[in-house]
Amino acid sequence: MPRPEAGEESTAVVGQLRCVGASTVEAVGFWLAIALPLPTLVVLTAGVGTRTELLAVTGLLTANLLAFYIGHDYARPETDT
C-alpha cells in the first residue's frame, strides 16, 4: 500500500479541522439563537427609555439574527437507539 505524501496528510488534517470547526461554530450559533431572546425580553420588559437601552436591544436583535444565520444548518448527530 503506498504511503501518502506529507502534503496530502496535512491537507487531510486541515480538512478535518475545518469540518470540526464549522460544526462547532454552527452549534454555538444555534444555541445562541435559542438563548438570545431571553435577555432581549428582559431589556424590553424593563423599558427602552434611553439611547443605551435602545442600542442594547438593537445589538441583541442583530446578534440574534446573526446567530440564526450561522446556526441554521446545525443538526444534532444521529444516535443509534
SEFIZA-3560 file (N, C-alpha, C; in Angstrom, 3 decimals):
REM SEFIZA-3560
<numar><xx>0.850</xx><yy>-1.173</yy><zz>0.000</zz><atom>N</atom></numar>
<numar><xx>0.000</xx><yy>0.000</yy><zz>0.000</zz><atom>CA</atom></numar>
<numar><xx>0.897</xx><yy>1.237</yy><zz>0.000</zz><atom>C</atom></numar>
<numar><xx>0.691</xx><yy>2.183</yy><zz>-0.928</zz><atom>N</atom></numar>
<numar><xx>1.554</xx><yy>3.362</yy><zz>-0.992</zz><atom>CA</atom></numar>
<numar><xx>1.291</xx><yy>4.302</yy><zz>0.170</zz><atom>C</atom></numar>
<numar><xx>2.374</xx><yy>4.855</yy><zz>0.656</zz><atom>N</atom></numar>
<numar><xx>2.283</xx><yy>5.801</yy><zz>1.765</zz><atom>CA</atom></numar>
<numar><xx>1.961</xx><yy>7.193</yy><zz>1.224</zz><atom>C</atom></numar>
<numar><xx>0.986</xx><yy>7.914</yy><zz>1.824</zz><atom>N</atom></numar>
<numar><xx>0.644</xx><yy>9.252</yy><zz>1.314</zz><atom>CA</atom></numar>
<numar><xx>1.785</xx><yy>10.233</yy><zz>1.560</zz><atom>C</atom></numar>
<numar><xx>1.862</xx><yy>11.179</yy><zz>0.678</zz><atom>N</atom></numar>
<numar><xx>2.869</xx><yy>12.230</yy><zz>0.798</zz><atom>CA</atom></numar>
<numar><xx>2.574</xx><yy>13.112</yy><zz>2.007</zz><atom>C</atom></numar>
<numar><xx>3.588</xx><yy>13.800</yy><zz>2.499</zz><atom>N</atom></numar>
<numar><xx>3.424</xx><yy>14.667</yy><zz>3.675</zz><atom>CA</atom></numar>
<numar><xx>2.404</xx><yy>15.769</yy><zz>3.406</zz><atom>C</atom></numar>
<numar><xx>2.383</xx><yy>16.316</yy><zz>2.222</zz><atom>N</atom></numar>
<numar><xx>1.436</xx><yy>17.369</yy><zz>1.886</zz><atom>CA</atom></numar>
<numar><xx>0.004</xx><yy>16.875</yy><zz>1.873</zz><atom>C</atom></numar>
<numar><xx>-0.185</xx><yy>15.637</yy><zz>1.420</zz><atom>N</atom></numar>
<numar><xx>-1.529</xx><yy>15.071</yy><zz>1.387</zz><atom>CA</atom></numar>
<numar><xx>-2.063</xx><yy>14.834</yy><zz>2.793</zz><atom>C</atom></numar>
<numar><xx>-1.173</xx><yy>14.386</yy><zz>3.696</zz><atom>N</atom></numar>
<numar><xx>-1.595</xx><yy>14.166</yy><zz>5.081</zz><atom>CA</atom></numar>
<numar><xx>-2.007</xx><yy>15.469</yy><zz>5.739</zz><atom>C</atom></numar>
<numar><xx>-1.215</xx><yy>16.517</yy><zz>5.547</zz><atom>N</atom></numar>
<numar><xx>-1.540</xx><yy>17.793</yy><zz>6.179</zz><atom>CA</atom></numar>
<numar><xx>-2.821</xx><yy>18.383</yy><zz>5.606</zz><atom>C</atom></numar>
<numar><xx>-3.058</xx><yy>18.181</yy><zz>4.317</zz><atom>N</atom></numar>
<numar><xx>-4.296</xx><yy>18.664</yy><zz>3.704</zz><atom>CA</atom></numar>
<numar><xx>-5.497</xx><yy>17.942</yy><zz>4.287</zz><atom>C</atom></numar>
<numar><xx>-5.364</xx><yy>16.640</yy><zz>4.508</zz><atom>N</atom></numar>
<numar><xx>-6.457</xx><yy>15.869</yy><zz>5.091</zz><atom>CA</atom></numar>
<numar><xx>-6.738</xx><yy>16.327</yy><zz>6.517</zz><atom>C</atom></numar>
<numar><xx>-5.682</xx><yy>16.590</yy><zz>7.292</zz><atom>N</atom></numar>
<numar><xx>-5.850</xx><yy>17.037</yy><zz>8.678</zz><atom>CA</atom></numar>
<numar><xx>-6.518</xx><yy>18.404</yy><zz>8.708</zz><atom>C</atom></numar>
<numar><xx>-6.103</xx><yy>19.309</yy><zz>7.845</zz><atom>N</atom></numar>
<numar><xx>-6.704</xx><yy>20.640</yy><zz>7.790</zz><atom>CA</atom></numar>
<numar><xx>-8.174</xx><yy>20.535</yy><zz>7.401</zz><atom>C</atom></numar>
<numar><xx>-8.505</xx><yy>19.657</yy><zz>6.462</zz><atom>N</atom></numar>
<numar><xx>-9.897</xx><yy>19.465</yy><zz>6.069</zz><atom>CA</atom></numar>
<numar><xx>-10.742</xx><yy>18.953</yy><zz>7.220</zz><atom>C</atom></numar>
<numar><xx>-10.190</xx><yy>18.034</yy><zz>8.016</zz><atom>N</atom></numar>
<numar><xx>-10.918</xx><yy>17.517</yy><zz>9.170</zz><atom>CA</atom></numar>
<numar><xx>-11.112</xx><yy>18.611</yy><zz>10.215</zz><atom>C</atom></numar>
<numar><xx>-10.079</xx><yy>19.421</yy><zz>10.449</zz><atom>N</atom></numar>
<numar><xx>-10.194</xx><yy>20.503</yy><zz>11.429</zz><atom>CA</atom></numar>
<numar><xx>-11.221</xx><yy>21.530</yy><zz>10.986</zz><atom>C</atom></numar>
<numar><xx>-11.266</xx><yy>21.838</yy><zz>9.703</zz><atom>N</atom></numar>
<numar><xx>-12.267</xx><yy>22.785</yy><zz>9.210</zz><atom>CA</atom></numar>
<numar><xx>-13.670</xx><yy>22.249</yy><zz>9.446</zz><atom>C</atom></numar>
<numar><xx>-13.842</xx><yy>20.955</yy><zz>9.215</zz><atom>N</atom></numar>
<numar><xx>-15.155</xx><yy>20.334</yy><zz>9.411</zz><atom>CA</atom></numar>
<numar><xx>-15.556</xx><yy>20.414</yy><zz>10.881</zz><atom>C</atom></numar>
<numar><xx>-14.625</xx><yy>20.101</yy><zz>11.781</zz><atom>N</atom></numar>
<numar><xx>-14.916</xx><yy>20.177</yy><zz>13.213</zz><atom>CA</atom></numar>
<numar><xx>-15.175</xx><yy>21.619</yy><zz>13.622</zz><atom>C</atom></numar>
<numar><xx>-14.372</xx><yy>22.538</yy><zz>13.122</zz><atom>N</atom></numar>
<numar><xx>-14.555</xx><yy>23.943</yy><zz>13.455</zz><atom>CA</atom></numar>
<numar><xx>-15.866</xx><yy>24.493</yy><zz>12.955</zz><atom>C</atom></numar>
<numar><xx>-16.248</xx><yy>24.115</yy><zz>11.736</zz><atom>N</atom></numar>
<numar><xx>-17.504</xx><yy>24.601</yy><zz>11.171</zz><atom>CA</atom></numar>
<numar><xx>-18.693</xx><yy>24.070</yy><zz>11.956</zz><atom>C</atom></numar>
<numar><xx>-18.645</xx><yy>22.804</yy><zz>12.340</zz><atom>N</atom></numar>
<numar><xx>-19.774</xx><yy>22.256</yy><zz>13.089</zz><atom>CA</atom></numar>
<numar><xx>-19.861</xx><yy>22.874</yy><zz>14.480</zz><atom>C</atom></numar>
<numar><xx>-18.718</xx><yy>23.203</yy><zz>15.060</zz><atom>N</atom></numar>
<numar><xx>-18.714</xx><yy>23.854</yy><zz>16.371</zz><atom>CA</atom></numar>
<numar><xx>-19.299</xx><yy>25.261</yy><zz>16.270</zz><atom>C</atom></numar>
<numar><xx>-18.918</xx><yy>25.991</yy><zz>15.258</zz><atom>N</atom></numar>
<numar><xx>-19.442</xx><yy>27.346</yy><zz>15.065</zz><atom>CA</atom></numar>
<numar><xx>-20.943</xx><yy>27.297</yy><zz>14.822</zz><atom>C</atom></numar>
<numar><xx>-21.396</xx><yy>26.323</yy><zz>14.018</zz><atom>N</atom></numar>
<numar><xx>-22.831</xx><yy>26.190</yy><zz>13.778</zz><atom>CA</atom></numar>
<numar><xx>-23.575</xx><yy>25.851</yy><zz>15.073</zz><atom>C</atom></numar>
<numar><xx>-22.989</xx><yy>24.996</yy><zz>15.900</zz><atom>N</atom></numar>
<numar><xx>-23.631</xx><yy>24.628</yy><zz>17.164</zz><atom>CA</atom></numar>
<numar><xx>-23.737</xx><yy>25.840</yy><zz>18.086</zz><atom>C</atom></numar>
<numar><xx>-22.673</xx><yy>26.620</yy><zz>18.160</zz><atom>N</atom></numar>
<numar><xx>-22.698</xx><yy>27.821</yy><zz>19.003</zz><atom>CA</atom></numar>
<numar><xx>-23.736</xx><yy>28.813</yy><zz>18.475</zz><atom>C</atom></numar>
<numar><xx>-23.777</xx><yy>28.991</yy><zz>17.167</zz><atom>N</atom></numar>
<numar><xx>-24.771</xx><yy>29.884</yy><zz>16.576</zz><atom>CA</atom></numar>
<numar><xx>-26.189</xx><yy>29.426</yy><zz>16.861</zz><atom>C</atom></numar>
<numar><xx>-26.422</xx><yy>28.125</yy><zz>16.757</zz><atom>N</atom></numar>
<numar><xx>-27.744</xx><yy>27.568</yy><zz>17.024</zz><atom>CA</atom></numar>
<numar><xx>-28.181</xx><yy>27.842</yy><zz>18.456</zz><atom>C</atom></numar>
<numar><xx>-27.299</xx><yy>27.532</yy><zz>19.412</zz><atom>N</atom></numar>
<numar><xx>-27.675</xx><yy>27.696</yy><zz>20.817</zz><atom>CA</atom></numar>
<numar><xx>-27.763</xx><yy>29.169</yy><zz>21.222</zz><atom>C</atom></numar>
<numar><xx>-26.950</xx><yy>30.021</yy><zz>20.604</zz><atom>N</atom></numar>
<numar><xx>-27.090</xx><yy>31.458</yy><zz>20.866</zz><atom>CA</atom></numar>
<numar><xx>-28.427</xx><yy>31.976</yy><zz>20.327</zz><atom>C</atom></numar>
<numar><xx>-28.840</xx><yy>31.459</yy><zz>19.171</zz><atom>N</atom></numar>
<numar><xx>-30.128</xx><yy>31.874</yy><zz>18.611</zz><atom>CA</atom></numar>
<numar><xx>-31.276</xx><yy>31.480</yy><zz>19.532</zz><atom>C</atom></numar>
<numar><xx>-31.095</xx><yy>30.405</yy><zz>20.272</zz><atom>N</atom></numar>
<numar><xx>-32.118</xx><yy>29.992</yy><zz>21.229</zz><atom>CA</atom></numar>
<numar><xx>-32.056</xx><yy>30.840</yy><zz>22.497</zz><atom>C</atom></numar>
<numar><xx>-30.856</xx><yy>31.173</yy><zz>22.950</zz><atom>N</atom></numar>
<numar><xx>-30.691</xx><yy>31.851</yy><zz>24.239</zz><atom>CA</atom></numar>
<numar><xx>-30.866</xx><yy>33.370</yy><zz>24.161</zz><atom>C</atom></numar>
<numar><xx>-30.518</xx><yy>34.001</yy><zz>23.056</zz><atom>N</atom></numar>
<numar><xx>-30.527</xx><yy>35.465</yy><zz>22.980</zz><atom>CA</atom></numar>
<numar><xx>-31.895</xx><yy>36.134</yy><zz>23.129</zz><atom>C</atom></numar>
<numar><xx>-32.997</xx><yy>35.509</yy><zz>22.795</zz><atom>N</atom></numar>
<numar><xx>-34.276</xx><yy>36.192</yy><zz>23.028</zz><atom>CA</atom></numar>
<numar><xx>-34.555</xx><yy>36.474</yy><zz>24.506</zz><atom>C</atom></numar>
<numar><xx>-34.006</xx><yy>35.677</yy><zz>25.412</zz><atom>N</atom></numar>
<numar><xx>-34.262</xx><yy>35.905</yy><zz>26.841</zz><atom>CA</atom></numar>
<numar><xx>-33.726</xx><yy>37.247</yy><zz>27.333</zz><atom>C</atom></numar>
<numar><xx>-32.439</xx><yy>37.562</yy><zz>27.132</zz><atom>N</atom></numar>
<numar><xx>-32.001</xx><yy>38.895</yy><zz>27.578</zz><atom>CA</atom></numar>
<numar><xx>-32.676</xx><yy>40.025</yy><zz>26.805</zz><atom>C</atom></numar>
<numar><xx>-33.052</xx><yy>39.774</yy><zz>25.553</zz><atom>N</atom></numar>
<numar><xx>-33.763</xx><yy>40.792</yy><zz>24.784</zz><atom>CA</atom></numar>
<numar><xx>-35.113</xx><yy>41.098</yy><zz>25.432</zz><atom>C</atom></numar>
<numar><xx>-35.823</xx><yy>40.054</yy><zz>25.837</zz><atom>N</atom></numar>
<numar><xx>-37.107</xx><yy>40.255</yy><zz>26.511</zz><atom>CA</atom></numar>
<numar><xx>-36.943</xx><yy>40.966</yy><zz>27.855</zz><atom>C</atom></numar>
<numar><xx>-35.871</xx><yy>40.669</yy><zz>28.569</zz><atom>N</atom></numar>
<numar><xx>-35.628</xx><yy>41.336</yy><zz>29.855</zz><atom>CA</atom></numar>
<numar><xx>-35.427</xx><yy>42.831</yy><zz>29.640</zz><atom>C</atom></numar>
<numar><xx>-34.630</xx><yy>43.182</yy><zz>28.653</zz><atom>N</atom></numar>
<numar><xx>-34.384</xx><yy>44.606</yy><zz>28.380</zz><atom>CA</atom></numar>
<numar><xx>-35.664</xx><yy>45.281</yy><zz>27.902</zz><atom>C</atom></numar>
<numar><xx>-36.425</xx><yy>44.615</yy><zz>27.050</zz><atom>N</atom></numar>
<numar><xx>-37.677</xx><yy>45.202</yy><zz>26.568</zz><atom>CA</atom></numar>
<numar><xx>-38.697</xx><yy>45.344</yy><zz>27.691</zz><atom>C</atom></numar>
<numar><xx>-38.739</xx><yy>44.379</yy><zz>28.612</zz><atom>N</atom></numar>
<numar><xx>-39.673</xx><yy>44.450</yy><zz>29.738</zz><atom>CA</atom></numar>
<numar><xx>-39.314</xx><yy>45.607</yy><zz>30.665</zz><atom>C</atom></numar>
<numar><xx>-38.008</xx><yy>45.842</yy><zz>30.855</zz><atom>N</atom></numar>
<numar><xx>-37.564</xx><yy>46.943</yy><zz>31.706</zz><atom>CA</atom></numar>
<numar><xx>-37.868</xx><yy>48.294</yy><zz>31.068</zz><atom>C</atom></numar>
<numar><xx>-38.012</xx><yy>48.297</yy><zz>29.761</zz><atom>N</atom></numar>
<numar><xx>-38.316</xx><yy>49.544</yy><zz>29.069</zz><atom>CA</atom></numar>
<numar><xx>-37.106</xx><yy>50.080</yy><zz>28.333</zz><atom>C</atom></numar>
<numar><xx>-37.373</xx><yy>50.677</yy><zz>27.208</zz><atom>N</atom></numar>
<numar><xx>-36.323</xx><yy>51.256</yy><zz>26.390</zz><atom>CA</atom></numar>
<numar><xx>-36.496</xx><yy>52.767</yy><zz>26.444</zz><atom>C</atom></numar>
<numar><xx>-35.920</xx><yy>53.381</yy><zz>27.474</zz><atom>N</atom></numar>
<numar><xx>-36.095</xx><yy>54.807</yy><zz>27.666</zz><atom>CA</atom></numar>
<numar><xx>-34.878</xx><yy>55.633</yy><zz>27.321</zz><atom>C</atom></numar>
<numar><xx>-33.723</xx><yy>54.988</yy><zz>27.267</zz><atom>N</atom></numar>
<numar><xx>-32.508</xx><yy>55.735</yy><zz>26.983</zz><atom>CA</atom></numar>
<numar><xx>-31.874</xx><yy>55.219</yy><zz>25.698</zz><atom>C</atom></numar>
<numar><xx>-30.943</xx><yy>55.987</yy><zz>25.209</zz><atom>N</atom></numar>
<numar><xx>-30.233</xx><yy>55.602</yy><zz>23.991</zz><atom>CA</atom></numar>
<numar><xx>-29.422</xx><yy>54.322</yy><zz>24.211</zz><atom>C</atom></numar>
<numar><xx>-28.848</xx><yy>54.172</yy><zz>25.394</zz><atom>N</atom></numar>
<numar><xx>-28.069</xx><yy>52.982</yy><zz>25.713</zz><atom>CA</atom></numar>
<numar><xx>-28.943</xx><yy>51.727</yy><zz>25.683</zz><atom>C</atom></numar>
<numar><xx>-30.129</xx><yy>51.820</yy><zz>26.227</zz><atom>N</atom></numar>
<numar><xx>-31.044</xx><yy>50.678</yy><zz>26.205</zz><atom>CA</atom></numar>
<numar><xx>-31.485</xx><yy>50.352</yy><zz>24.784</zz><atom>C</atom></numar>
<numar><xx>-31.711</xx><yy>51.378</yy><zz>23.971</zz><atom>N</atom></numar>
<numar><xx>-32.067</xx><yy>51.160</yy><zz>22.578</zz><atom>CA</atom></numar>
<numar><xx>-30.927</xx><yy>50.473</yy><zz>21.832</zz><atom>C</atom></numar>
<numar><xx>-29.698</xx><yy>50.902</yy><zz>22.087</zz><atom>N</atom></numar>
<numar><xx>-28.544</xx><yy>50.253</yy><zz>21.464</zz><atom>CA</atom></numar>
<numar><xx>-28.394</xx><yy>48.812</yy><zz>21.946</zz><atom>C</atom></numar>
<numar><xx>-28.697</xx><yy>48.564</yy><zz>23.211</zz><atom>N</atom></numar>
<numar><xx>-28.628</xx><yy>47.202</yy><zz>23.737</zz><atom>CA</atom></numar>
<numar><xx>-29.630</xx><yy>46.299</yy><zz>23.032</zz><atom>C</atom></numar>
<numar><xx>-30.861</xx><yy>46.762</yy><zz>22.872</zz><atom>N</atom></numar>
<numar><xx>-31.886</xx><yy>45.970</yy><zz>22.190</zz><atom>CA</atom></numar>
<numar><xx>-31.493</xx><yy>45.750</yy><zz>20.727</zz><atom>C</atom></numar>
<numar><xx>-31.026</xx><yy>46.794</yy><zz>20.076</zz><atom>N</atom></numar>
<numar><xx>-30.606</xx><yy>46.674</yy><zz>18.680</zz><atom>CA</atom></numar>
<numar><xx>-29.454</xx><yy>45.691</yy><zz>18.542</zz><atom>C</atom></numar>
<numar><xx>-28.487</xx><yy>45.772</yy><zz>19.444</zz><atom>N</atom></numar>
<numar><xx>-27.357</xx><yy>44.849</yy><zz>19.414</zz><atom>CA</atom></numar>
<numar><xx>-27.774</xx><yy>43.409</yy><zz>19.661</zz><atom>C</atom></numar>
<numar><xx>-28.680</xx><yy>43.209</yy><zz>20.624</zz><atom>N</atom></numar>
<numar><xx>-29.162</xx><yy>41.861</yy><zz>20.904</zz><atom>CA</atom></numar>
<numar><xx>-29.944</xx><yy>41.284</yy><zz>19.723</zz><atom>C</atom></numar>
<numar><xx>-30.783</xx><yy>42.102</yy><zz>19.099</zz><atom>N</atom></numar>
<numar><xx>-31.534</xx><yy>41.628</yy><zz>17.939</zz><atom>CA</atom></numar>
<numar><xx>-30.608</xx><yy>41.315</yy><zz>16.758</zz><atom>C</atom></numar>
<numar><xx>-29.611</xx><yy>42.150</yy><zz>16.548</zz><atom>N</atom></numar>
<numar><xx>-28.642</xx><yy>41.912</yy><zz>15.478</zz><atom>CA</atom></numar>
<numar><xx>-27.850</xx><yy>40.636</yy><zz>15.749</zz><atom>C</atom></numar>
<numar><xx>-27.408</xx><yy>40.451</yy><zz>16.993</zz><atom>N</atom></numar>
<numar><xx>-26.679</xx><yy>39.234</yy><zz>17.354</zz><atom>CA</atom></numar>
<numar><xx>-27.562</xx><yy>38.005</yy><zz>17.183</zz><atom>C</atom></numar>
<numar><xx>-28.840</xx><yy>38.144</yy><zz>17.510</zz><atom>N</atom></numar>
<numar><xx>-29.755</xx><yy>37.017</yy><zz>17.364</zz><atom>CA</atom></numar>
<numar><xx>-29.942</xx><yy>36.653</yy><zz>15.884</zz><atom>C</atom></numar>
<numar><xx>-30.094</xx><yy>37.636</yy><zz>15.028</zz><atom>N</atom></numar>
<numar><xx>-30.215</xx><yy>37.361</yy><zz>13.591</zz><atom>CA</atom></numar>
<numar><xx>-28.945</xx><yy>36.720</yy><zz>13.041</zz><atom>C</atom></numar>
<numar><xx>-27.801</xx><yy>37.204</yy><zz>13.476</zz><atom>N</atom></numar>
<numar><xx>-26.529</xx><yy>36.625</yy><zz>13.043</zz><atom>CA</atom></numar>
<numar><xx>-26.401</xx><yy>35.185</yy><zz>13.536</zz><atom>C</atom></numar>
<numar><xx>-26.812</xx><yy>34.927</yy><zz>14.758</zz><atom>N</atom></numar>
<numar><xx>-26.762</xx><yy>33.570</yy><zz>15.296</zz><atom>CA</atom></numar>
<numar><xx>-27.703</xx><yy>32.645</yy><zz>14.527</zz><atom>C</atom></numar>
<numar><xx>-28.888</xx><yy>33.135</yy><zz>14.168</zz><atom>N</atom></numar>
<numar><xx>-29.799</xx><yy>32.337</yy><zz>13.341</zz><atom>CA</atom></numar>
<numar><xx>-29.155</xx><yy>31.989</yy><zz>12.001</zz><atom>C</atom></numar>
<numar><xx>-28.510</xx><yy>32.965</yy><zz>11.392</zz><atom>N</atom></numar>
<numar><xx>-27.879</xx><yy>32.741</yy><zz>10.098</zz><atom>CA</atom></numar>
<numar><xx>-26.746</xx><yy>31.714</yy><zz>10.201</zz><atom>C</atom></numar>
<numar><xx>-25.917</xx><yy>31.851</yy><zz>11.222</zz><atom>N</atom></numar>
<numar><xx>-24.780</xx><yy>30.948</yy><zz>11.381</zz><atom>CA</atom></numar>
<numar><xx>-25.232</xx><yy>29.546</yy><zz>11.767</zz><atom>C</atom></numar>
<numar><xx>-26.212</xx><yy>29.442</yy><zz>12.637</zz><atom>N</atom></numar>
<numar><xx>-26.599</xx><yy>28.145</yy><zz>13.162</zz><atom>CA</atom></numar>
<numar><xx>-27.744</xx><yy>27.460</yy><zz>12.460</zz><atom>C</atom></numar>
<numar><xx>-28.209</xx><yy>27.998</yy><zz>11.335</zz><atom>N</atom></numar>
<numar><xx>-29.405</xx><yy>27.413</yy><zz>10.715</zz><atom>CA</atom></numar>
<numar><xx>-29.172</xx><yy>26.018</yy><zz>10.135</zz><atom>C</atom></numar>
<numar><xx>-27.936</xx><yy>25.627</yy><zz>9.836</zz><atom>N</atom></numar>
<numar><xx>-27.668</xx><yy>24.287</yy><zz>9.308</zz><atom>CA</atom></numar>
<numar><xx>-27.265</xx><yy>23.287</yy><zz>10.376</zz><atom>C</atom></numar>
<numar><xx>-27.257</xx><yy>23.712</yy><zz>11.613</zz><atom>N</atom></numar>
<numar><xx>-26.820</xx><yy>22.825</yy><zz>12.689</zz><atom>CA</atom></numar>
<numar><xx>-27.829</xx><yy>21.700</yy><zz>12.874</zz><atom>C</atom></numar>
<numar><xx>-27.304</xx><yy>20.491</yy><zz>13.010</zz><atom>N</atom></numar>
<numar><xx>-28.156</xx><yy>19.328</yy><zz>13.267</zz><atom>CA</atom></numar>
<numar><xx>-27.454</xx><yy>18.444</yy><zz>14.285</zz><atom>C</atom></numar>
<numar><xx>-28.221</xx><yy>17.945</yy><zz>15.219</zz><atom>N</atom></numar>
<numar><xx>-27.635</xx><yy>17.029</yy><zz>16.191</zz><atom>CA</atom></numar>
<numar><xx>-27.202</xx><yy>15.762</yy><zz>15.475</zz><atom>C</atom></numar>
<numar><xx>-26.082</xx><yy>15.182</yy><zz>15.904</zz><atom>N</atom></numar>
<numar><xx>-25.679</xx><yy>13.928</yy><zz>15.291</zz><atom>CA</atom></numar>
<numar><xx>-26.677</xx><yy>12.824</yy><zz>15.617</zz><atom>C</atom></numar>
<numar><xx>-26.894</xx><yy>11.965</yy><zz>14.650</zz><atom>N</atom></numar>
<numar><xx>-27.838</xx><yy>10.875</yy><zz>14.875</zz><atom>CA</atom></numar>
<numar><xx>-27.224</xx><yy>9.848</yy><zz>15.824</zz><atom>C</atom></numar>
<numar><xx>-28.042</xx><yy>9.338</yy><zz>16.718</zz><atom>N</atom></numar>
<numar><xx>-27.569</xx><yy>8.330</yy><zz>17.656</zz><atom>CA</atom></numar>
<numar><xx>-28.227</xx><yy>7.003</yy><zz>17.346</zz><atom>C</atom></numar>
<numar><xx>-27.510</xx><yy>5.951</yy><zz>17.636</zz><atom>N</atom></numar>
<numar><xx>-28.064</xx><yy>4.611</yy><zz>17.440</zz><atom>CA</atom></numar>
<numar><xx>-28.902</xx><yy>4.247</yy><zz>18.631</zz><atom>C</atom></numar>
<numar><xx>-30.182</xx><yy>3.987</yy><zz>18.405</zz><atom>N</atom></numar>
<numar><xx>-31.058</xx><yy>3.605</yy><zz>19.515</zz><atom>CA</atom></numar>
<numar><xx>-31.629</xx><yy>2.234</yy><zz>19.294</zz><atom>C</atom></numar>
//
